[in-house]
Amino acid sequence: MNYSEINTKYALPGQLEFVEGKGGLPLARINNSFAKAEIALYGAQVLSFIPKNISLHNQFDNLPGKWCHQYLSYLPMHHLWPG
């Protein structure tokens, strides 16, 4: 199945599309009113995440953890170290 067929079946016009990334690996590209993101379909790795509403990160202010970048993402500490 090629990307055109995948997009015809699974894409959400104006929000979600499937593209070929570096090395030919498939990516899900999201661009909606909340954020822009790229997710590798092998391993479900989030390659980029940029919220469109910067105040979105205020929802996480009271959670234990660490911001890895002011505008990118929140990393719960229990995901970084086992135990």
JOTAHU-V98667 format. One record per residue. N is the residue number from 1. RES is the residue in one letter. PHI is phi in radians with two decimals (* if undefined). Layout:
<<N/RES/PHI> <N/RES/PHI>>
This chain:
<<1/M/*> <2/N/-1.64> <3/Y/-1.12> <4/S/-1.09> <5/E/-1.18> <6/I/-1.08> <7/N/-1.14> <8/T/-1.08> <9/K/-1.47> <10/Y/-2.08> <11/A/-1.17> <12/L/-1.99> <13/P/-0.88> <14/G/1.37> <15/Q/-2.35> <16/L/-2.42> <17/E/-2.46> <18/F/-1.97> <19/V/-2.35> <20/E/-1.55> <21/G/-1.65> <22/K/-1.02> <23/G/1.28> <24/G/1.42> <25/L/-1.37> <26/P/-1.33> <27/L/-2.20> <28/A/-1.71> <29/R/-1.94> <30/I/-1.95> <31/N/-2.61> <32/N/-2.35> <33/S/-1.24> <34/F/-1.67> <35/A/-2.90> <36/K/-2.00> <37/A/-2.68> <38/E/-2.24> <39/I/-2.23> <40/A/-1.28> <41/L/-1.29> <42/Y/-1.46> <43/G/1.53> <44/A/0.89> <45/Q/-1.43> <46/V/-1.39> <47/L/-1.53> <48/S/-2.69> <49/F/-2.64> <50/I/-2.28> <51/P/-1.18> <52/K/-1.51> <53/N/-1.91> <54/I/-1.05> <55/S/-1.21> <56/L/-0.97> <57/H/-1.23> <58/N/-1.14> <59/Q/-1.12> <60/F/-1.76> <61/D/-1.00> <62/N/-1.68> <63/L/-1.60> <64/P/-1.23> <65/G/2.73> <66/K/-2.55> <67/W/-1.44> <68/C/-1.44> <69/H/-2.80> <70/Q/-0.92> <71/Y/-1.98> <72/L/-1.77> <73/S/-2.75> <74/Y/-1.83> <75/L/-2.04> <76/P/-1.07> <77/M/-1.06> <78/H/-1.20> <79/H/-1.50> <80/L/-1.55> <81/W/-2.25> <82/P/-1.21> <83/G/1.83>>
